[in-house]
Amino acid sequence: MANVRSYGASGGQSVRDYVLLKFKTNASVAERDNALETVGGAIEDSFGFDGREHVHRARFASELSAERAADTLAGESAVSYAEPDYVVHPAVVSNDPGFTGGRMWGMAGDKSSPANAYGSQAAEAWAAGYVGSTKVAIGVIDSGVDYTHQDLHLNIWLNNNEIPTTIRAKLIDTDADGTITFRDLNASANAAYVRDFNLNGRIDAGDLLSDYRWEDGLDTDYNGYRDDLIGWDFANNDNDPYDDDGHGTHVAGTIAATGGNGVGVAGVAWSTLIVPLKFLDASGSGMTSAAVRAIDYFTAAKTRSTVVDFVATNNSWGGGGYSQSVLDAIVRGARQDILFIAAAGNGGDDQVSDNNNLVANFPSNYSTASILGWDAVIAVSALTSTGLLASYSNYGASTVEIAAPGSSIYSTLAGGGYGYMSGTSMATPHVAGAIALIAAATGAGAAELRADLLSSATATPSLAGMTMTGGRLDVMTFLQHAGSTTTLPPPPPPPSSGNIYGTTGWDTITGTSGADKIWGVPASGTSLGRGTVDTLRGNGGNDVFVLGDARGRFYDDGRSLSSGSTDYAKIMDFNAGDKLQVRGAADDYWLRAVTVGGTSGTGVYYDSNNNHVFDSRDELIGLVGNYTATSADLLFV
């Protein structure tokens, strides 16, 4: 008999004694303290993206409700926003335990065998030779993942930047994909550096987390997370995101269970890497604050990656009210070309609560359109195997983009098994897997992927007037549409006279093996890096990293009352012979040992108040990671 798992969706509930708040940038310490005193509050935790402060988690007087404390704080002049730290839950519902036929109808196509016209049509993409790539990653923000599962262990992301340097230098990339994965660690060429500690006959993440050679207690990549070899557990704040609830493992299998191995099931994208980001605990509940951390972790991982493209996060969870901190994190991801795929929710049979146009469901109702000019959020409703909108599924003609298979979905279960689950939680990973598959095949960016997904949806009678597209996911049509109509981003032009420029957004720029001059800002115009953090890598040769030119000083937010540490260039492989080009004279700058965003090295500060004494008002414009820079490394223009 099939193993059937049942869940119940529930509404938002805040933790009684906690709120999330963000102070205005110009608020003084005294003003911040005064605001907290209005609720008898004290900050217990602070977090943000890439080391820059964004949100505080504060405890307040026990006689207040979270809603009352948030309202009081929001009224203070020093506070940008305040909100309860909500509890959220997986977005799944009960299933018929007698279901035995058509186990993987969600992957079927109308021409595949077995066939189902309302399946995702992924099987037809496989038949055409499209199965994904290890150069694409999806973040599973959920209850964790069973990383020892026979159908998942090869596709668990391995943080190459966290591999101890003594091991990393010896490992062989056996499949020559540019990154070390568990496929490489299971090859005989790397047998000397791994051990099957859990004795299951394969090398998986559980083995690495039990091996002192790998889990060495160091934050090797300086991202603030020690030994984050495969992701992070934000529910328990440790490096072991194992799934003790089961929901995340089922989701992960739909996205990227290994296909073609004659075992178990296959995900939409057979070779895509899964980044386990656990924030739901063993009871299936998690905090808004933990979700924000998970989203930002994935975004930061993308900024540090030069091989793997972190294209989207899967968010099969819901509950709580509107959260500015979650939306801000989604926007930060979107600025890095990351999509946020979200479950539309399971409201039941109530036609009012099911309609996300009338009753907002979060996180699927968030939108980045008014901020960025395009929407990085894709909300997904659930479809049955007969093409009907599932009775439990939320919908919304202007708030839900598309539907996908969600009822009686057969996938991986924690503990090594397989079973059925239903819900918009199960529909969402079909879309996330499709995004991964098409990203690997076309190289399209986030906005292009969204546009092609929506324009390729297959019209479905039950969805007319219920979703934006009125249609369902069709992976093969999505693939054909993207391949024929998407204008792919052109490859980076070869360096012109060794000059490599960035854009107005957040960039990660890698030079050639020769001598390069590298800007994190455009070649012309007045956008000089204000409000952005660019990562610059020379990649060999004697390089010049530009922190200023004839147009002026870069990464200066113009506020003389703060250090301006929210915008700077992070230079990650500075070596003797390289130079830092700055605008001005020697007495305009300070070089100081600092740690910013988990990266230690030399901070390049502009003496913004011109008092010739280093103080908190001096402006950080550059961070030279893992290197002690001196005045001899500066080049003045």
C-alpha positions as CSV (number, residue, x, y, z in Angstrom):
1,M,0.0,0.0,0.0
2,A,1.2,3.5,-0.8
3,N,2.6,5.5,2.1
4,V,0.2,8.5,2.3
5,R,1.1,11.6,4.4
6,S,-1.5,14.0,5.5
7,Y,-1.1,17.7,6.5
8,G,-3.4,20.4,7.4
9,A,-2.8,24.0,6.4
10,S,-3.4,26.7,9.0
11,G,-3.4,30.4,9.2
12,G,-0.8,32.7,10.6
13,Q,0.1,32.8,14.2
14,S,2.7,35.0,15.8
15,V,5.1,34.1,18.5
16,R,3.8,36.0,21.5
17,D,7.1,37.7,22.6
18,Y,8.8,38.6,19.4
19,V,8.6,41.2,16.7
20,L,10.7,41.9,13.6
21,L,11.7,45.6,13.1
22,K,13.9,47.7,11.0
23,F,15.2,51.1,12.0
24,K,15.5,54.0,9.7
25,T,19.1,54.5,8.5
26,N,19.4,58.0,10.1
27,A,18.0,57.0,13.5
28,S,20.5,57.6,16.3
29,V,21.3,55.0,19.0
30,A,19.3,57.1,21.5
31,E,16.3,57.2,19.2
32,R,16.5,53.5,18.7
33,D,16.7,52.8,22.4
34,N,13.8,55.2,23.1
35,A,11.6,53.3,20.5
36,L,12.4,50.0,22.1
37,E,11.5,51.4,25.6
38,T,7.9,52.1,24.4
39,V,7.3,48.3,24.5
40,G,9.8,47.3,27.1
41,G,11.8,45.8,24.3
42,A,15.3,44.5,23.8
43,I,17.0,43.2,20.7
44,E,18.0,39.6,20.9
45,D,19.1,39.0,17.3
46,S,20.0,40.9,14.2
47,F,20.4,39.6,10.7
48,G,20.6,40.7,7.0
49,F,22.0,40.0,3.6
50,D,25.7,39.7,3.1
51,G,26.5,41.0,6.6
52,R,24.5,44.3,6.2
53,E,22.0,44.9,8.9
54,H,18.4,44.7,7.8
55,V,16.2,43.3,10.5
56,H,16.2,42.9,14.3
57,R,14.3,40.3,16.3
58,A,13.2,41.9,19.5
59,R,11.5,40.6,22.7
60,F,9.0,42.9,24.4
61,A,7.0,43.1,27.6
62,S,5.1,39.9,28.2
63,E,1.7,41.7,28.8
64,L,1.6,42.9,25.2
65,S,0.6,40.9,22.2
66,A,2.9,40.8,19.2
67,E,0.4,42.7,17.1
68,R,0.2,45.5,19.8
69,A,3.9,45.7,20.2
70,A,4.4,45.9,16.4
71,D,1.8,48.6,16.1
72,T,3.4,50.7,18.8
73,L,6.9,50.4,17.4
74,A,5.7,51.2,13.9
75,G,4.5,54.5,15.2
76,E,7.9,55.5,16.4
77,S,9.8,58.0,14.2
78,A,13.0,55.9,14.4
79,V,11.4,52.8,13.0
80,S,11.0,52.0,9.3
81,Y,8.6,49.1,10.0
82,A,7.7,46.6,12.7
83,E,5.7,43.3,12.4
84,P,5.0,40.1,14.4
85,D,7.4,37.2,13.8
86,Y,4.8,34.9,12.4
87,V,4.7,31.1,12.5
88,V,4.2,29.5,9.1
89,H,3.4,26.0,8.0
90,P,3.7,23.6,5.0
91,A,1.0,24.1,2.3
92,V,-0.4,20.5,1.9
93,V,-3.6,18.7,2.7
94,S,-4.9,15.1,3.2
95,N,-4.9,12.5,0.4
96,D,-6.9,9.5,-0.5
97,P,-4.9,6.6,1.0
98,G,-6.4,4.1,-1.5
99,F,-4.8,5.8,-4.5
100,T,-2.7,3.3,-6.3
101,G,-2.8,4.0,-10.0
102,G,-0.8,6.4,-12.1
103,R,1.8,6.9,-9.5
104,M,3.7,9.6,-11.4
105,W,0.9,11.2,-13.4
106,G,2.4,14.6,-12.6
107,M,5.4,13.9,-14.7
108,A,3.5,12.4,-17.7
109,G,2.7,14.0,-21.0
110,D,-0.1,13.3,-23.4
111,K,2.3,11.5,-25.7
112,S,4.4,9.7,-23.1
113,S,3.8,6.2,-21.7
114,P,2.1,6.1,-19.3
115,A,0.2,9.2,-20.6
116,N,-1.8,11.9,-18.9
117,A,-2.7,15.1,-20.8
118,Y,-2.8,17.1,-17.5
119,G,0.6,16.0,-16.3
120,S,3.5,18.5,-16.5
121,Q,4.8,16.9,-19.8
122,A,8.2,16.6,-18.2
123,A,8.5,13.0,-19.6
124,E,8.4,14.5,-23.1
125,A,11.2,16.8,-22.3
126,W,13.3,13.9,-21.0
127,A,12.6,12.0,-24.2
128,A,14.0,14.9,-26.2
129,G,17.2,14.7,-24.1
130,Y,16.6,17.5,-21.6
131,V,17.2,16.4,-18.0
132,G,18.8,19.4,-16.3
133,S,22.3,20.3,-15.3
134,T,24.6,20.2,-12.2
135,K,25.3,23.9,-13.1
136,V,21.8,24.9,-11.9
137,A,20.6,24.9,-8.3
138,I,17.2,25.3,-6.6
139,G,16.8,26.2,-3.0
140,V,14.3,24.1,-1.0
141,I,13.2,26.4,1.8
142,D,11.3,23.9,3.8
143,S,11.6,21.3,6.6
144,G,15.0,20.1,5.3
145,V,15.9,17.2,2.9
146,D,16.8,13.6,3.5
147,Y,20.2,14.0,2.0
148,T,21.0,10.2,2.4
149,H,18.0,9.2,0.2
150,Q,19.1,6.9,-2.7
151,D,17.2,9.1,-5.1
152,L,18.5,12.4,-3.8
153,H,22.0,12.1,-2.4
154,L,23.8,12.7,-5.8
155,N,21.9,16.0,-6.3
156,I,22.5,17.6,-3.0
157,W,24.4,20.8,-3.5
158,L,28.0,20.8,-2.1
159,N,29.3,24.2,-1.0
160,N,32.7,24.1,-2.8
161,N,33.8,27.3,-1.0
162,E,33.3,25.5,2.4
163,I,35.4,22.4,1.5
164,P,38.5,22.5,3.6
165,T,41.3,23.9,1.5
166,T,43.6,20.9,2.1
167,I,40.9,18.5,0.7
168,R,39.6,20.8,-2.1
169,A,43.0,21.0,-3.7
170,K,43.2,17.2,-4.1
171,L,39.7,16.5,-5.3
172,I,39.1,15.6,-8.9
173,D,36.2,16.9,-10.9
174,T,35.5,13.6,-12.6
175,D,32.6,14.7,-14.8
176,A,34.4,18.0,-15.7
177,D,31.3,20.2,-14.9
178,G,33.4,22.8,-13.2
179,T,32.2,22.0,-9.6
180,I,32.7,19.2,-7.1
181,T,29.4,17.4,-6.5
182,F,28.5,14.1,-4.8
183,R,28.8,12.5,-8.2
184,D,32.5,13.3,-8.0
185,L,32.7,12.1,-4.4
186,N,31.2,8.8,-5.3
187,A,33.9,8.2,-8.0
188,S,36.9,6.0,-7.2
189,A,39.3,8.9,-8.0
190,N,38.2,10.6,-4.8
191,A,37.9,7.6,-2.6
192,A,40.8,8.6,-0.4
193,Y,39.0,11.8,0.8
194,V,35.7,10.3,1.8
195,R,34.3,7.5,4.0
196,D,30.9,5.8,4.1
197,F,30.3,6.5,7.8
198,N,26.6,5.5,7.7
199,L,27.4,2.3,5.8
200,N,24.6,2.7,3.2
201,G,27.0,1.9,0.3
202,R,27.3,5.4,-1.0
203,I,28.9,8.7,-0.2
204,D,26.3,11.2,0.9
205,A,26.1,14.4,2.9
206,G,25.6,12.4,6.1
207,D,29.1,11.0,5.6
208,L,30.7,14.4,5.3
209,L,28.9,15.8,8.4
210,S,30.4,12.8,10.3
211,D,34.0,13.2,9.0
212,Y,36.3,15.5,10.9
213,R,38.3,16.1,7.8
214,W,35.3,17.8,6.2
215,E,33.5,19.2,9.3
216,D,36.6,21.0,10.7
217,G,34.8,23.7,12.7
218,L,35.8,26.5,10.5
219,D,33.9,29.1,8.4
220,T,36.1,28.5,5.4
221,D,34.1,30.7,3.0
222,Y,33.6,33.5,5.6
223,N,29.9,33.7,5.1
224,G,29.0,33.6,8.8
225,Y,28.0,29.9,8.7
226,R,30.5,27.4,10.0
227,D,30.8,24.1,8.2
228,D,27.8,24.9,5.9
229,L,28.8,22.1,3.5
230,I,25.3,21.5,2.1
231,G,23.2,24.4,3.3
232,W,21.9,25.3,6.8
233,D,19.3,24.5,9.4
234,F,17.7,27.8,10.4
235,A,15.2,26.1,12.7
236,N,18.0,24.8,15.0
237,N,20.8,27.1,13.8
238,D,23.3,24.4,12.8
239,N,24.8,22.9,9.7
240,D,22.6,19.8,9.5
241,P,19.4,20.5,7.4
242,Y,18.1,16.9,7.7
243,D,14.4,16.6,7.3
244,D,12.7,15.4,10.5
245,D,9.2,16.3,9.2
246,G,9.2,14.8,5.7
247,H,7.6,17.6,3.7
248,G,10.9,19.0,2.3
249,T,12.1,15.6,1.1
250,H,8.9,15.1,-0.9
251,V,9.2,18.5,-2.5
252,A,12.9,17.9,-3.3
253,G,12.1,14.6,-5.1
254,T,9.6,16.3,-7.4
255,I,12.2,18.9,-8.3
256,A,15.3,16.7,-8.8
257,A,15.1,13.1,-7.8
258,T,17.8,11.3,-9.9
259,G,16.3,10.0,-13.1
260,G,17.5,7.2,-15.3
261,N,19.0,5.2,-12.4
262,G,16.3,2.4,-12.4
263,V,15.4,3.3,-8.8
264,G,12.3,4.9,-7.3
265,V,11.2,8.1,-8.9
266,A,12.5,10.9,-11.2
267,G,12.2,14.6,-10.6
268,V,11.4,17.1,-13.3
269,A,15.1,18.0,-13.6
270,W,17.2,14.8,-13.1
271,S,20.6,16.6,-12.5
272,T,19.7,19.8,-10.8
273,L,21.4,20.6,-7.5
274,I,19.2,20.9,-4.4
275,V,20.2,23.4,-1.7
276,P,18.5,22.2,1.6
277,L,17.5,25.3,3.6
278,K,15.6,24.1,6.6
279,F,13.4,26.5,8.5
280,L,10.4,24.4,9.4
281,D,10.9,22.2,12.5
282,A,9.9,18.7,13.3
283,S,6.3,19.8,13.9
284,G,6.1,21.5,10.5
285,S,6.2,25.1,11.9
286,G,8.8,27.8,11.3
287,M,9.3,31.5,11.9
288,T,9.3,34.4,9.5
289,S,12.7,35.4,10.7
290,A,14.1,32.0,9.8
291,A,12.6,32.2,6.4
292,V,14.2,35.5,5.7
293,R,17.6,34.0,6.7
294,A,17.1,31.1,4.4
295,I,16.1,33.3,1.4
296,D,19.2,35.5,2.0
297,Y,21.5,32.5,2.4
298,F,20.5,31.4,-1.1
299,T,21.0,34.9,-2.5
300,A,24.4,35.2,-0.9
301,A,25.4,31.8,-2.3
302,K,24.6,33.0,-5.8
303,T,26.8,36.1,-5.4
304,R,29.7,33.8,-4.4
305,S,29.3,31.3,-7.1
306,T,31.1,31.4,-10.4
307,V,29.9,28.0,-11.8
308,V,26.5,27.1,-10.4
309,D,23.5,29.3,-11.3
310,F,21.2,29.6,-8.3
311,V,18.0,30.2,-10.3
312,A,15.1,29.9,-7.9
313,T,13.8,29.0,-4.5
314,N,10.9,26.6,-3.8
315,N,8.5,27.9,-1.1
316,S,5.9,25.3,-0.4
317,W,4.7,27.0,2.9
318,G,2.4,29.6,4.0
319,G,0.7,31.4,7.0
320,G,1.2,34.6,8.8
321,G,0.4,38.1,7.5
322,Y,2.2,40.5,5.3
323,S,5.9,40.7,6.2
324,Q,8.1,43.5,4.9
325,S,11.2,41.6,5.9
326,V,10.2,38.7,3.7
327,L,9.4,40.9,0.8
328,D,12.7,42.7,1.2
329,A,14.5,39.4,1.1
330,I,12.6,38.3,-2.0
331,V,13.6,41.6,-3.7
332,R,17.2,41.1,-2.7
333,G,17.1,37.7,-4.4
334,A,15.3,39.1,-7.5
335,R,18.1,41.7,-7.9
336,Q,20.4,38.7,-8.2
337,D,18.2,37.1,-10.9
338,I,16.5,34.6,-8.5
339,L,12.8,33.6,-8.8
340,F,10.6,32.9,-5.8
341,I,8.2,30.0,-6.6
342,A,5.4,29.8,-4.0
343,A,2.4,27.7,-3.1
344,A,-0.9,29.5,-3.7
345,G,-2.3,27.9,-0.5
346,N,-4.9,25.4,0.6
347,G,-8.0,27.2,1.7
348,G,-10.4,24.4,1.5
349,D,-13.8,24.6,-0.1
350,D,-14.6,28.2,1.0
351,Q,-14.8,30.2,-2.3
352,V,-13.9,33.4,-0.5
353,S,-10.9,32.3,1.5
354,D,-9.7,30.3,-1.5
355,N,-9.5,33.4,-3.7
356,N,-6.2,35.1,-3.2
357,N,-7.5,38.2,-4.9
358,L,-9.9,38.7,-1.9
359,V,-8.0,37.2,1.0
360,A,-4.2,37.5,0.5
361,N,-2.1,34.4,1.0
362,F,1.5,34.9,1.9
363,P,4.2,34.4,0.7
364,S,2.5,33.7,-2.7
365,N,0.8,37.2,-2.8
366,Y,4.0,39.1,-2.6
367,S,5.1,41.0,-5.7
368,T,8.3,42.7,-6.7
369,A,6.7,44.5,-9.7
370,S,6.3,47.9,-8.2
371,I,9.8,47.8,-6.9
372,L,11.7,46.3,-9.8
373,G,9.4,46.6,-12.7
374,W,9.0,42.9,-13.0
375,D,7.6,40.2,-10.6
376,A,10.0,37.6,-9.3
377,V,7.2,35.7,-7.5
378,I,5.4,32.9,-9.2
379,A,2.3,31.6,-7.3
380,V,1.1,28.0,-8.2
381,S,-2.3,26.4,-7.8
382,A,-2.9,22.7,-7.7
383,L,-4.4,20.6,-10.5
384,T,-5.9,17.1,-10.3
385,S,-5.0,14.2,-12.7
386,T,-8.3,14.9,-14.5
387,G,-7.5,18.5,-15.2
388,L,-9.6,20.1,-12.5
389,L,-8.5,22.8,-10.1
390,A,-8.1,20.8,-6.8
391,S,-11.0,21.5,-4.4
392,Y,-8.5,22.6,-1.7
393,S,-6.5,24.8,-3.9
394,N,-6.4,28.6,-3.7
395,Y,-6.6,30.6,-6.9
396,G,-6.6,34.2,-8.1
397,A,-7.1,35.7,-11.5
398,S,-4.6,38.5,-10.7
399,T,-2.6,36.9,-7.9
400,V,-1.8,33.3,-9.0
401,E,0.1,32.7,-12.2
402,I,-0.3,29.1,-13.1
403,A,-1.4,25.6,-12.0
404,A,0.6,22.4,-11.9
405,P,0.0,18.8,-10.8
406,G,-0.7,18.8,-7.0
407,S,-3.0,15.9,-6.1
408,S,-1.8,12.4,-5.3
409,I,1.8,13.2,-6.2
410,Y,4.3,10.3,-5.7
411,S,7.8,11.3,-4.6
412,T,10.6,10.7,-2.1
413,L,10.0,10.4,1.6
414,A,12.4,11.0,4.5
415,G,13.9,7.7,5.7
416,G,14.5,6.4,2.2
417,G,11.0,5.6,1.1
418,Y,8.4,6.9,-1.4
419,G,4.8,8.0,-1.0
420,Y,1.9,10.3,-1.9
421,M,1.1,13.8,-0.8
422,S,-1.3,16.4,-2.1
423,G,-1.5,20.2,-2.0
424,T,-0.2,23.3,-3.6
425,S,3.0,22.3,-1.9
426,M,3.3,19.5,-4.4
427,A,2.3,21.7,-7.4
428,T,5.0,24.3,-6.6
429,P,8.1,22.0,-7.1
430,H,6.8,20.9,-10.5
431,V,7.2,24.6,-11.6
432,A,10.5,25.0,-9.7
433,G,11.8,21.9,-11.5
434,A,10.6,23.2,-14.8
435,I,12.4,26.5,-14.2
436,A,15.6,24.5,-13.5
437,L,15.2,22.4,-16.6
438,I,14.7,25.3,-18.9
439,A,17.4,27.5,-17.3
440,A,19.9,24.6,-17.9
441,A,18.8,24.3,-21.5
442,T,18.6,27.9,-22.5
443,G,20.7,30.0,-20.0
444,A,17.7,32.4,-19.8
445,G,17.5,34.9,-16.9
446,A,14.8,35.1,-14.3
447,A,12.6,37.7,-16.0
448,E,12.8,35.7,-19.3
449,L,12.0,32.4,-17.6
450,R,9.0,33.9,-15.9
451,A,7.7,35.4,-19.2
452,D,8.2,32.2,-21.1
453,L,6.6,30.0,-18.4
454,L,3.5,32.1,-18.4
455,S,3.2,32.5,-22.1
456,S,3.6,28.7,-22.6
457,A,0.9,27.7,-20.2
458,T,-1.7,25.4,-21.7
459,A,-5.2,26.7,-21.5
460,T,-7.4,24.6,-19.2
461,P,-11.1,25.0,-18.8
462,S,-11.1,24.7,-15.0
463,L,-8.5,27.4,-14.7
464,A,-10.3,30.0,-16.9
465,G,-10.6,33.2,-14.8
466,M,-8.9,31.4,-11.9
467,T,-5.3,32.2,-12.7
468,M,-3.4,34.9,-14.6
469,T,-2.7,32.5,-17.5
470,G,-5.9,30.4,-17.3
471,G,-3.6,27.5,-17.9
472,R,-1.4,24.7,-16.5
473,L,2.3,23.9,-16.7
474,D,3.5,22.3,-19.9
475,V,7.3,21.7,-19.6
476,M,7.7,20.7,-23.3
477,T,5.9,23.8,-24.6
478,F,7.9,25.9,-22.1
479,L,11.1,24.4,-23.4
480,Q,10.1,24.9,-27.1
481,H,8.8,28.4,-26.4
482,A,12.0,29.5,-24.5
483,G,14.2,28.0,-27.2
484,S,12.4,29.7,-30.1
485,T,11.4,33.1,-28.6
486,T,13.6,33.9,-25.7
487,T,16.3,36.4,-26.5
488,L,19.0,35.0,-24.4
489,P,21.4,37.3,-22.6
490,P,24.5,37.6,-24.9
491,P,27.7,36.1,-23.6
492,P,30.0,38.6,-21.9
493,P,32.0,40.3,-24.5
494,P,35.7,39.6,-24.5
495,P,37.7,42.2,-22.5
496,S,38.5,45.3,-24.5
497,S,42.1,46.2,-23.8
498,G,41.7,44.3,-20.5
499,N,38.8,46.5,-19.3
500,I,35.8,44.7,-17.8
501,Y,32.8,46.6,-16.5
502,G,29.8,45.9,-14.3
503,T,26.2,47.2,-14.4
504,T,24.1,49.4,-12.2
505,G,23.0,46.3,-10.2
506,W,24.9,43.9,-7.9
507,D,27.5,42.2,-9.9
508,T,29.9,39.3,-9.6
509,I,32.7,39.9,-12.1
510,T,35.6,37.5,-12.9
511,G,38.5,38.6,-15.0
512,T,40.6,36.6,-17.4
513,S,43.8,34.8,-16.7
514,G,45.7,37.9,-17.9
515,A,46.1,41.5,-16.7
516,D,42.6,43.1,-16.3
517,K,41.2,46.4,-15.1
518,I,37.9,45.6,-13.4
519,W,35.0,47.9,-12.6
520,G,31.9,46.9,-10.7
521,V,30.1,49.9,-12.3
522,P,29.2,50.7,-15.9
523,A,31.7,52.2,-18.3
524,S,29.8,55.5,-18.5
525,G,27.2,57.4,-16.6
526,T,26.7,58.5,-13.1
527,S,25.8,55.2,-11.4
528,L,28.9,54.7,-9.3
529,G,27.9,51.8,-7.1
530,R,25.8,53.6,-4.5
531,G,23.6,51.0,-2.8
532,T,25.2,48.0,-4.3
533,V,27.8,45.4,-3.3
534,D,29.8,44.1,-6.1
535,T,32.2,41.0,-6.0
536,L,35.3,41.4,-8.1
537,R,37.8,38.5,-8.9
538,G,40.9,38.9,-11.0
539,N,41.4,35.3,-11.9
540,G,45.2,35.6,-12.5
541,G,47.5,38.3,-13.9
542,N,48.4,41.7,-12.4
543,D,44.9,43.3,-12.1
544,V,43.6,46.7,-11.2
545,F,40.4,46.8,-9.2
546,V,38.8,50.2,-9.7
547,L,37.2,52.0,-6.7
548,G,37.2,55.4,-8.4
549,D,38.0,57.1,-11.7
550,A,37.6,60.5,-13.3
551,R,33.9,60.5,-12.6
552,G,34.5,60.3,-8.8
553,R,34.7,57.9,-5.9
554,F,32.7,54.7,-6.1
555,Y,30.5,53.1,-3.5
556,D,30.0,56.3,-1.5
557,D,26.4,56.7,-0.2
558,G,27.0,60.4,0.5
559,R,26.0,60.2,4.2
560,S,28.7,61.6,6.3
561,L,27.2,60.4,9.6
562,S,27.7,56.7,8.9
563,S,30.4,54.3,7.6
564,G,28.3,53.5,4.5
565,S,29.0,49.8,4.9
566,T,26.0,48.9,2.8
567,D,27.8,49.6,-0.5
568,Y,31.3,48.5,-1.4
569,A,33.3,46.4,-3.8
570,K,34.4,43.0,-2.4
571,I,37.7,41.9,-3.9
572,M,38.2,38.2,-3.3
573,D,41.5,37.2,-4.9
574,F,43.8,40.2,-4.5
575,N,47.5,39.2,-4.8
576,A,50.9,41.0,-4.8
577,G,51.2,42.9,-8.0
578,D,47.5,43.8,-8.1
579,K,46.4,47.4,-7.5
580,L,43.4,49.3,-6.0
581,Q,42.6,52.4,-8.1
582,V,41.1,55.2,-6.0
583,R,40.1,58.8,-6.7
584,G,42.1,61.3,-4.7
585,A,45.3,61.4,-2.6
586,A,46.9,59.2,-0.1
587,D,45.7,61.2,2.9
588,D,42.1,60.7,1.8
589,Y,42.0,57.0,2.7
590,W,42.4,54.6,5.6
591,L,43.3,50.9,5.3
592,R,41.9,48.9,8.3
593,A,41.6,45.2,9.3
594,V,37.9,44.4,9.3
595,T,35.3,41.7,9.0
596,V,32.2,42.6,6.9
597,G,29.5,40.1,5.9
598,G,31.6,37.2,7.2
599,T,34.6,38.2,5.0
600,S,37.8,39.3,6.8
601,G,40.5,41.3,5.2
602,T,41.4,45.0,4.6
603,G,38.7,47.6,4.5
604,V,39.4,50.7,2.2
605,Y,37.8,53.7,3.9
606,Y,37.4,57.2,2.6
607,D,38.0,60.0,5.2
608,S,34.6,61.4,4.5
609,N,34.7,64.1,7.3
610,N,38.3,65.0,6.4
611,N,39.5,65.1,10.0
612,H,42.5,62.9,9.3
613,V,41.4,60.6,12.1
614,F,39.8,57.2,11.5
615,D,36.3,57.1,13.0
616,S,32.9,55.6,12.5
617,R,31.9,58.2,10.0
618,D,34.5,57.2,7.4
619,E,33.1,55.6,4.3
620,L,33.8,51.9,3.4
621,I,34.2,51.7,-0.4
622,G,36.2,48.5,-0.7
623,L,36.9,45.2,1.1
624,V,40.0,43.2,0.1
625,G,39.2,39.7,1.3
626,N,41.9,37.5,3.0
627,Y,44.7,40.0,2.3
628,T,46.5,42.7,4.3
629,A,46.7,45.6,1.9
630,T,49.1,48.5,2.3
631,S,49.4,52.0,0.8
632,A,51.8,50.5,-1.8
633,D,48.7,48.6,-3.2
634,L,46.9,51.9,-3.9
635,L,46.9,53.6,-7.3
636,F,45.7,57.2,-7.3
637,V,43.9,59.0,-10.1
